């Protein structure tokens, strides 16, 4: 029985294009799965960080209230013994300034969170490469695009 070799019958253009399309589909599915996994991991990290920040905020809120009263009493005892309202105004202003600085720092940190993973950009590049490979024919083949 004669041995049929792949070199005897080269694959048709339709077979090659079909294989290319199957490979592209597999690549796109794998890239999409990777993107979903990266988004899930980023979301999990974000949830954990927000939970920890909320717990810390609860504790530090209580500490801030107690520390504020302590500062008011110290100011009243040593600086303004007859003006308790002024002591509260001074401490409130200091806490407001500190809170504003912390708010700006937190907003800057949240701007660094990546909403879209790197895989999405890789997926776009893969799609462009596959599209250009399918639509363009090499120079020298019949019906090749002229530029």
C-alpha positions in Angstrom: 0.0 0.0 0.0 1.5 3.3 -1.0 2.3 5.8 1.7 0.5 9.1 1.1 2.6 12.0 2.2 1.4 15.6 3.0 3.9 16.8 0.4 2.1 14.9 -2.4 -1.2 16.9 -1.8 -0.6 20.4 -0.5 -3.5 21.7 1.6 -6.1 23.8 -0.2 -6.4 27.5 0.4 -9.8 26.9 2.1 -8.2 24.4 4.5 -5.5 26.8 5.3 -7.9 29.7 5.9 -10.2 27.4 7.9 -7.2 26.4 10.1 -6.3 30.1 10.5 -9.8 30.9 11.5 -9.9 28.1 14.1 -6.6 29.2 15.5 -7.8 32.8 15.7 -11.0 31.7 17.4 -9.1 29.6 20.0 -6.7 32.5 20.6 -9.6 34.9 21.1 -11.3 32.5 23.5 -8.2 32.1 25.5 -7.5 35.8 25.6 -11.1 36.5 26.7 -10.8 33.9 29.5 -7.5 35.5 30.7 -9.1 38.9 30.6 -12.0 37.7 32.7 -9.6 36.1 35.2 -7.6 39.3 35.5 -10.7 41.4 35.9 -11.9 39.1 38.7 -8.6 39.2 40.5 -8.5 43.0 40.3 -12.1 43.2 41.6 -11.3 40.8 44.5 -8.3 43.0 45.5 -10.4 46.1 45.3 -13.1 44.6 47.5 -10.6 43.5 50.1 -8.9 46.9 50.1 -12.3 48.7 50.4 -13.3 46.4 53.3 -10.1 47.1 55.2 -10.3 50.8 54.6 -13.9 50.8 55.9 -12.9 49.0 59.1 -9.9 51.4 59.6 -12.2 54.3 59.0 -14.6 53.2 61.7 -11.8 52.8 64.2 -10.1 56.1 63.3 -13.3 58.0 63.4 -13.7 57.1 67.0 -10.1 57.9 67.7 -10.5 61.3 65.9 -13.5 62.2 68.0 -11.8 61.4 71.3 -8.6 63.1 70.2 -10.6 66.2 69.2 -12.1 66.5 72.6 -8.7 66.0 74.1 -7.3 68.9 72.0 -10.2 71.1 72.8 -9.7 70.6 76.6 -6.0 71.2 76.3 -6.5 74.5 74.4 -9.2 75.6 76.8 -7.0 74.8 79.8 -3.7 76.4 78.6 -4.5 78.9 75.8 -8.1 80.1 75.8 -9.6 79.4 79.2 -12.8 81.5 78.6 -13.5 80.7 75.0 -14.5 77.1 74.6 -16.2 77.8 71.2 -12.9 79.1 69.8 -11.1 75.9 70.9 -13.7 73.8 69.1 -13.4 76.0 66.0 -9.6 75.6 66.0 -9.7 71.8 66.4 -12.4 71.4 63.8 -10.4 73.5 61.3 -7.3 71.3 61.9 -9.2 68.1 61.4 -10.9 69.4 58.3 -7.6 70.3 56.7 -6.2 66.9 57.6 -9.3 65.1 56.2 -9.0 67.1 52.9 -5.3 66.0 52.5 -6.3 62.4 53.1 -9.2 62.6 50.7 -6.9 63.9 47.9 -4.3 61.2 48.6 -7.1 58.5 48.4 -8.5 59.9 45.2 -5.0 59.8 43.6 -4.6 56.2 44.7 -7.9 55.2 43.1 -7.0 56.8 39.8 -4.1 54.2 39.6 -6.5 51.2 39.7 -6.6 49.6 36.3 -10.1 49.2 35.1 -9.1 47.3 32.0 -6.5 44.6 32.2 -3.5 44.4 29.8 -5.1 41.3 28.2 -7.8 43.4 26.6 -5.2 45.4 24.7 -3.5 42.2 23.7 -6.8 40.8 22.4 -7.3 43.9 20.2 -3.8 43.5 18.8 -4.5 39.8 18.1 -7.7 40.7 16.3 -6.0 43.3 14.1 -3.2 40.8 13.2 -5.7 38.1 12.3 -7.8 40.5 10.3 -4.9 41.8 8.4 -3.6 38.3 7.8 -6.9 37.1 6.4 -7.7 40.2 4.2 -4.2 40.7 2.7 -2.5 38.3 0.3 1.2 38.2 -0.1 2.7 40.1 -3.0 3.2 37.9 -6.1 0.0 35.9 -5.7 -2.9 36.3 -8.1 -5.3 39.0 -7.2 -3.0 40.6 -4.7 -3.9 44.1 -3.6 -1.9 46.8 -5.2 -0.7 49.6 -3.1 
